[in-house]
Amino acid sequence: MVVHKYHGNPLAYYKKHYEQYKGMNRKDLSVYDSGLYRALLRAGQIEEAIPDSNLLFVESGRKGGKVKKFYTEGDLMAGFFIKSY
């Protein structure tokens, strides 16, 4: 069993070994290298490493909150969620 500390920056490790992870989505990474996946989540770096392809855009909501609209494969508009900031 290999244990990585990532020297506090799992994103740097991911980029250095990108050829090993190229083409993987978040689910694939979580299965292939769950430690790196969890480290990226904890460090808040998962979005930079593997952007959420379903997230399309963010716009202002009618009542001042933010609305994130997203699409999934094959669907025109799958849904949205609202979060006030």
C-alpha positions, 0 to 999 in steps of 0.5 A: 500500500502506497500512502501519499501526503501530496505535500499539502497540494494534491493538485500539483501531484495530479498535474505532475502525473496527469498522463496517468489520470488523463481522460478520467472523470471524477467517478473514474478517479474516485475508483482508480485513486480514491486517496487522491480524489479525497485529498483533492476534495479536502483541499478544495481543488477538485474543480480545478483538477476535473471541472464539473462538465454538467455545470453550465453557468451561474446567473443572478436569481430573481431574489438576489441569490445565485442560480446554477443551471446545468445540463446532463448528456442528452437532456436540454435542461436537466435542472437547477438549484438555488443557493443564496450567498 
